[in-house]
Amino acid sequence: MHQEQAELTAHEVQNLNQNKYNDSAINADLIYQLLQRIEILEEKVEALSKNKAVVDLSLPEEVIEYHKVDGLSLIAAWRKHLGLTQKALADRLSVAQPTVAKFETAESVKISTLKRIAGALGIRYEQLC
């Protein structure tokens, strides 16, 4: 399957080089699609070369909505998405509730702290960045 995609991509690039697409909007769209495919393939190759599975770091729509629409930090958005109170998260972290409130409103949080919070939420810390 990946080889077929690579061949298709090579064919599309060949078409671009031969100027078969004259409309600049089509060219821009095709180039954008090719770049996306290349990026995905590079990530898969890197993951496979490390003999690791590709990790999905996507965010649930609800988390995105809490973060982008409601203006919550990603920590608060994930906590709310998981149905946790600040107190419940604080208990999981063995800290006081006001500490969780500070984490949720801080401009930046140390990576080590993000890793602890992510562990308490059952997610990867990269999903809090």
C-alpha positions as CSV (number, residue, x, y, z in Angstrom):
1,M,0.0,0.0,0.0
2,H,2.7,2.5,0.9
3,Q,4.6,1.6,-2.2
4,E,1.5,2.3,-4.3
5,Q,1.3,5.7,-2.6
6,A,4.9,6.4,-3.3
7,E,4.5,5.5,-7.0
8,L,1.4,7.7,-7.2
9,T,3.3,10.5,-5.6
10,A,6.2,10.1,-8.1
11,H,3.7,10.1,-11.0
12,E,2.1,13.3,-9.6
13,V,5.5,14.9,-9.3
14,Q,6.3,13.9,-12.9
15,N,3.1,15.5,-14.1
16,L,4.0,18.7,-12.2
17,N,7.4,18.7,-13.9
18,Q,5.8,18.3,-17.3
19,N,3.5,21.2,-16.6
20,K,0.4,19.2,-17.3
21,Y,-1.4,21.2,-14.7
22,N,-1.7,24.8,-15.8
23,D,-4.1,26.1,-13.2
24,S,-2.0,27.5,-10.3
25,A,-4.7,26.6,-7.8
26,I,-4.5,23.0,-8.8
27,N,-0.7,23.1,-8.6
28,A,-0.8,24.6,-5.1
29,D,-3.4,22.1,-3.9
30,L,-1.4,19.2,-5.4
31,I,1.9,20.4,-3.9
32,Y,0.2,20.8,-0.5
33,Q,-1.2,17.2,-0.7
34,L,2.2,15.9,-1.7
35,L,3.9,17.6,1.1
36,Q,1.4,16.2,3.6
37,R,1.9,12.7,2.2
38,I,5.7,13.1,2.4
39,E,5.4,14.3,6.0
40,I,3.2,11.3,7.0
41,L,5.5,8.8,5.2
42,E,8.6,10.3,6.9
43,E,7.0,10.0,10.3
44,K,6.1,6.3,9.6
45,V,9.6,5.6,8.3
46,E,11.1,7.2,11.4
47,A,8.8,5.2,13.7
48,L,9.5,1.9,11.9
49,S,13.2,2.5,11.9
50,K,13.0,2.8,15.7
51,N,10.9,-0.4,15.7
52,K,8.1,1.5,17.4
53,A,4.5,1.9,16.5
54,V,3.3,5.3,15.3
55,V,1.7,7.0,18.3
56,D,-1.6,8.9,17.8
57,L,-1.3,12.3,19.5
58,S,-4.5,13.6,18.3
59,L,-6.9,15.4,20.6
60,P,-10.6,14.6,21.0
61,E,-12.9,17.2,19.5
62,E,-14.3,18.0,23.0
63,V,-10.8,18.8,24.3
64,I,-10.1,21.1,21.3
65,E,-13.4,22.9,21.8
66,Y,-12.7,23.4,25.5
67,H,-9.3,24.7,24.6
68,K,-10.0,26.9,21.5
69,V,-13.6,28.0,22.1
70,D,-13.9,28.1,25.9
71,G,-10.3,29.3,26.4
72,L,-9.3,26.6,28.8
73,S,-5.7,25.4,29.1
74,L,-5.1,21.9,27.7
75,I,-4.7,20.7,31.3
76,A,-8.1,22.0,32.2
77,A,-9.6,20.9,28.9
78,W,-8.4,17.3,29.4
79,R,-9.5,17.3,33.0
80,K,-13.0,18.5,32.1
81,H,-13.2,16.1,29.2
82,L,-12.3,13.2,31.5
83,G,-15.0,14.3,34.0
84,L,-12.5,15.1,36.8
85,T,-12.7,17.9,39.3
86,Q,-9.6,19.9,40.2
87,K,-9.7,18.1,43.6
88,A,-9.8,14.6,42.0
89,L,-6.8,15.5,39.8
90,A,-5.0,16.9,42.8
91,D,-5.6,13.7,44.7
92,R,-4.1,11.7,41.8
93,L,-1.1,14.0,41.8
94,S,-0.8,14.1,45.6
95,V,-1.0,17.9,45.6
96,A,-3.5,20.4,46.9
97,Q,-6.4,21.6,44.7
98,P,-5.0,25.1,44.5
99,T,-1.9,23.7,42.9
100,V,-3.9,22.2,40.1
101,A,-5.7,25.5,39.7
102,K,-2.2,27.1,39.3
103,F,-1.1,24.5,36.7
104,E,-4.3,25.2,34.7
105,T,-3.7,28.9,34.6
106,A,0.1,29.0,34.3
107,E,1.7,30.5,31.2
108,S,4.1,27.6,31.2
109,V,4.5,24.3,33.1
110,K,7.7,22.3,33.4
111,I,7.9,19.2,31.2
112,S,8.5,17.0,34.3
113,T,5.2,18.4,35.8
114,L,3.4,18.0,32.4
115,K,4.5,14.3,32.4
116,R,3.2,13.8,36.0
117,I,-0.1,15.5,35.0
118,A,-0.4,13.4,31.8
119,G,0.2,10.2,33.8
120,A,-2.5,11.2,36.2
121,L,-4.9,11.9,33.3
122,G,-3.9,8.7,31.4
123,I,-2.6,10.5,28.3
124,R,0.8,11.3,26.8
125,Y,2.4,14.5,27.9
126,E,2.8,15.7,24.3
127,Q,-1.0,16.0,24.3
128,L,-0.6,18.8,26.9
129,C,1.9,20.8,24.8
